[in-house]
């Protein structure tokens, strides 16, 4: 007996729209079972994880702070994935943007000018784009698999950051801790609202999502992305260049990841440390698919995944569970999103082989 997937003649539009909701519901159910196995009350645990973080104003500000990089990176990844370019290394591009944007407040810390912050943001986008340009070049000109190259470069970026903050960029007045000097006020991303910590990184994320949505829906470039993503051969007949699309999607994705990196460092952390991300670049992959690769849907998905980070922290304090619970929830969500999408497009077919070697179809 073997299991085969057979494409459905027609995809249900209703279930395509409900797929993220079904995935969220399944994540809740299996998450409750997990808490039950850990000896916790599932209702209390799920309340602590998903409701309690929304009950205080300061928690809502923290939610926006954590959602900002997820939305920015997820929007960039949606362009890559819709064009059939699989950038898995956004975490490395996030770090590269943070490093490049921090050159001014760390190396040229004595320069106090209104130009410092805008230049930091531009350098962050440039750093992320250049780092994404490496797998783009390798795929466009050497036909190298971008999944492997972009993923391996993540570890290069992480180790380079660790080397910098423990070496040349270490704060001379920091009591030998592995961190850079604290950014001057002119290099700090200001708060959007005076009553909380939400910085303008969240505003950049919303603006980027709206801009990419407009591009995908109303411009020729958006049409080109869609055509090449669905059929490279059809795109060539239409006069579109696959190689140029590789460059465009990867550089755009890297630039947004780099912007997310410098916004996180400048707005939330205000210095470089050996670890500046809890895995935003990888979580943003879940955000992109949960949002159906639609920039407006990614805003909602980014807030949902940001809630899992806050919920994980709250659950550690109130329930005494491991911080790994957050990863379990994110993994469950990705699994169910991809499973729902697969079963919406394909049906399962059991094929039995009898003693004569003749295959017979079983139940669908």
WOHU-V62713 format. One record per residue. N is the residue number from 1. RES is the residue in three letters. NEAR is the number of other ideal C-beta (glycine too) atoms within 10 Angstrom. D_LAST is the distance of its C-alpha to the last C-alpha in Angstrom with 1 decimal. Layout:
n = [N;N]
res = [RES;RES]
near = [NEAR;NEAR]
d_last = [D_LAST;D_LAST]
This chain:
n = [1;2;3;4;5;6;7;8;9;10;11;12;13;14;15;16;17;18;19;20;21;22;23;24;25;26;27;28;29;30;31;32;33;34;35;36;37;38;39;40;41;42;43;44;45;46;47;48;49;50;51;52;53;54;55;56;57;58;59;60;61;62;63;64;65;66;67;68;69;70;71;72;73;74;75;76;77;78;79;80;81;82;83;84;85;86;87;88;89;90;91;92;93;94;95;96;97;98;99;100;101;102;103;104;105;106;107;108;109;110;111;112;113;114;115;116;117;118;119;120;121;122;123;124;125;126;127;128;129;130;131;132;133;134;135;136;137;138;139;140;141;142;143;144;145;146;147;148;149;150;151;152;153;154;155;156;157;158;159;160;161;162;163;164;165;166;167;168;169;170;171;172;173;174;175;176;177;178;179;180;181;182;183;184;185;186;187;188;189;190;191;192;193;194;195;196;197;198;199;200;201;202;203;204;205;206;207;208;209;210;211;212;213;214;215;216;217;218;219;220;221;222;223;224;225;226;227;228;229;230;231;232;233;234;235;236;237;238;239;240;241;242;243;244;245;246;247;248;249;250;251;252;253;254;255;256;257;258;259;260;261;262;263;264;265;266;267;268;269;270;271;272;273;274;275;276;277;278;279;280;281;282;283;284;285;286;287;288;289;290;291;292;293;294;295;296;297;298;299;300;301;302;303;304;305;306;307;308;309;310;311;312;313;314;315;316;317;318;319;320;321;322;323;324;325;326;327;328;329;330;331;332;333;334;335;336;337;338;339;340;341;342;343;344;345;346;347;348;349;350;351;352;353;354;355;356;357;358;359;360;361;362;363;364]
res = [UNK;UNK;UNK;UNK;UNK;UNK;UNK;UNK;UNK;UNK;UNK;UNK;UNK;UNK;UNK;UNK;UNK;UNK;UNK;UNK;UNK;UNK;UNK;UNK;UNK;UNK;UNK;UNK;UNK;UNK;UNK;UNK;UNK;UNK;UNK;UNK;UNK;UNK;UNK;UNK;UNK;UNK;UNK;UNK;UNK;UNK;UNK;UNK;UNK;UNK;UNK;UNK;UNK;UNK;UNK;UNK;UNK;UNK;UNK;UNK;UNK;UNK;UNK;UNK;UNK;UNK;UNK;UNK;UNK;UNK;UNK;UNK;UNK;UNK;UNK;UNK;UNK;UNK;UNK;UNK;UNK;UNK;UNK;UNK;UNK;UNK;UNK;UNK;UNK;UNK;UNK;UNK;UNK;UNK;UNK;UNK;UNK;UNK;UNK;UNK;UNK;UNK;UNK;UNK;UNK;UNK;UNK;UNK;UNK;UNK;UNK;UNK;UNK;UNK;UNK;UNK;UNK;UNK;UNK;UNK;UNK;UNK;UNK;UNK;UNK;UNK;UNK;UNK;UNK;UNK;UNK;UNK;UNK;UNK;UNK;UNK;UNK;UNK;UNK;UNK;UNK;UNK;UNK;UNK;UNK;UNK;UNK;UNK;UNK;UNK;UNK;UNK;UNK;UNK;UNK;UNK;UNK;UNK;UNK;UNK;UNK;UNK;UNK;UNK;UNK;UNK;UNK;UNK;UNK;UNK;UNK;UNK;UNK;UNK;UNK;UNK;UNK;UNK;UNK;UNK;UNK;UNK;UNK;UNK;UNK;UNK;UNK;UNK;UNK;UNK;UNK;UNK;UNK;UNK;UNK;UNK;UNK;UNK;UNK;UNK;UNK;UNK;UNK;UNK;UNK;UNK;UNK;UNK;UNK;UNK;UNK;UNK;UNK;UNK;UNK;UNK;UNK;UNK;UNK;UNK;UNK;UNK;UNK;UNK;UNK;UNK;UNK;UNK;UNK;UNK;UNK;UNK;UNK;UNK;UNK;UNK;UNK;UNK;UNK;UNK;UNK;UNK;UNK;UNK;UNK;UNK;UNK;UNK;UNK;UNK;UNK;UNK;UNK;UNK;UNK;UNK;UNK;UNK;UNK;UNK;UNK;UNK;UNK;UNK;UNK;UNK;UNK;UNK;UNK;UNK;UNK;UNK;UNK;UNK;UNK;UNK;UNK;UNK;UNK;UNK;UNK;UNK;UNK;UNK;UNK;UNK;UNK;UNK;UNK;UNK;UNK;UNK;UNK;UNK;UNK;UNK;UNK;UNK;UNK;UNK;UNK;UNK;UNK;UNK;UNK;UNK;UNK;UNK;UNK;UNK;UNK;UNK;UNK;UNK;UNK;UNK;UNK;UNK;UNK;UNK;UNK;UNK;UNK;UNK;UNK;UNK;UNK;UNK;UNK;UNK;UNK;UNK;UNK;UNK;UNK;UNK;UNK;UNK;UNK;UNK;UNK;UNK;UNK;UNK;UNK;UNK;UNK;UNK;UNK;UNK;UNK;UNK;UNK;UNK;UNK;UNK;UNK;UNK;UNK;UNK;UNK;UNK;UNK;UNK]
near = [8;10;9;12;12;11;9;12;6;6;13;12;9;9;14;14;10;14;23;22;10;16;23;18;12;17;22;17;14;16;22;17;11;17;22;12;9;14;8;19;13;17;10;13;22;19;15;21;27;20;12;18;22;12;10;10;9;10;17;15;19;19;21;24;22;24;28;28;32;27;32;34;37;38;33;33;29;28;27;29;20;19;25;17;27;18;30;21;32;34;26;30;36;37;33;31;35;29;27;23;31;28;15;21;25;21;12;13;15;6;14;12;12;7;11;21;22;10;16;27;21;16;19;30;24;18;29;36;24;18;31;33;16;20;29;27;15;17;23;20;10;8;7;13;12;22;15;14;19;30;18;13;21;21;12;15;24;17;12;13;23;15;13;18;24;14;9;10;20;17;17;6;6;14;6;9;11;18;18;23;17;16;24;15;11;15;26;19;22;11;14;16;12;6;9;16;14;21;23;18;27;24;15;20;27;19;12;24;24;14;12;21;19;12;17;19;13;10;11;9;15;17;16;19;27;15;18;25;19;12;13;14;9;11;22;13;9;12;7;18;14;16;11;12;24;23;17;19;26;30;18;26;31;34;25;33;37;35;32;35;37;29;29;26;31;27;24;19;16;17;20;25;14;15;12;21;21;14;14;28;27;20;28;31;20;24;32;29;24;24;26;18;19;19;26;16;20;32;23;16;27;34;16;21;27;24;21;26;24;22;24;22;17;20;26;15;10;15;18;9;21;13;12;9;21;23;16;17;24;21;12;20;27;20;15;21;23;14;14;19;18;12;15;18;14;14;13;13;14;13;12;11;11;8;5;5;6;8;12;9;11;13;6;8]
d_last = [13.3;12.3;9.8;9.6;9.4;9.2;11.7;11.2;13.8;15.5;16.0;16.9;20.6;20.8;18.3;19.9;23.2;22.1;20.4;23.7;24.4;21.1;21.9;25.5;24.5;22.3;25.2;27.5;25.6;25.2;28.8;30.0;28.5;30.3;33.5;33.2;32.9;36.0;37.9;38.1;37.5;34.2;35.7;38.9;37.4;35.0;38.1;40.1;37.5;36.6;39.3;42.5;42.8;42.9;45.8;48.7;50.0;50.5;46.8;45.8;48.0;46.4;43.0;44.2;45.7;42.5;40.4;42.7;41.8;38.1;38.2;40.5;38.5;35.2;36.5;37.7;34.4;32.5;34.7;34.0;30.2;30.0;32.2;30.0;32.7;31.6;34.6;33.9;37.7;38.6;40.1;42.6;43.4;44.0;46.5;48.1;48.7;50.2;52.5;53.7;54.3;56.3;58.8;61.1;61.4;61.6;63.6;65.6;65.8;69.4;68.3;68.1;67.2;64.9;63.3;61.9;58.8;57.7;58.4;56.3;53.3;53.8;54.2;51.0;49.0;50.7;50.1;46.3;46.1;48.1;46.0;42.8;44.7;44.6;40.9;41.1;43.9;42.2;39.0;40.9;43.5;42.2;38.5;38.0;34.8;35.6;33.2;35.3;38.7;38.3;37.0;39.9;42.4;41.6;43.4;46.3;46.8;46.6;49.1;51.4;51.5;52.3;55.0;56.5;56.9;58.3;60.6;62.2;60.8;61.5;63.5;67.1;67.8;64.5;65.9;63.9;60.5;57.8;57.7;59.5;62.1;61.0;60.7;63.7;63.1;63.2;60.1;58.1;55.5;56.8;55.1;53.6;54.8;58.0;56.7;54.1;52.9;50.3;51.5;51.1;48.1;46.0;47.7;47.0;43.3;43.1;45.2;43.1;39.8;41.4;42.9;39.7;37.8;40.6;40.5;36.8;37.0;40.3;41.6;41.2;40.4;37.4;36.2;36.9;34.8;31.8;32.1;32.7;29.8;27.3;28.9;31.9;32.7;32.9;35.1;37.4;37.8;38.7;41.4;39.8;40.6;37.9;40.6;42.3;39.1;38.6;42.1;41.8;38.6;39.6;43.2;42.2;39.8;42.4;45.1;43.2;42.4;46.1;47.2;45.1;46.8;50.3;49.7;48.4;51.4;54.0;52.7;51.4;52.8;55.9;56.2;54.3;53.2;51.3;48.1;47.7;44.0;41.6;38.8;38.7;37.7;34.5;33.7;34.1;31.0;29.0;31.2;30.4;26.6;26.9;29.2;26.6;29.3;31.4;35.0;35.4;32.2;33.4;36.5;34.5;32.3;35.5;37.0;34.0;34.1;37.9;37.5;35.7;38.8;41.1;39.1;39.1;42.8;43.3;41.1;43.3;46.4;45.3;42.9;44.1;40.7;40.4;40.1;37.0;35.1;35.2;33.3;30.7;30.1;30.0;27.6;25.2;25.5;24.7;21.7;20.2;21.2;19.6;16.4;16.2;17.1;14.5;11.6;13.4;13.6;10.3;6.6;5.4;4.6;6.6;9.5;12.2;15.8;18.2;21.9;22.7;20.7;18.4;14.7;12.1;8.4;6.5;3.8;0.0]
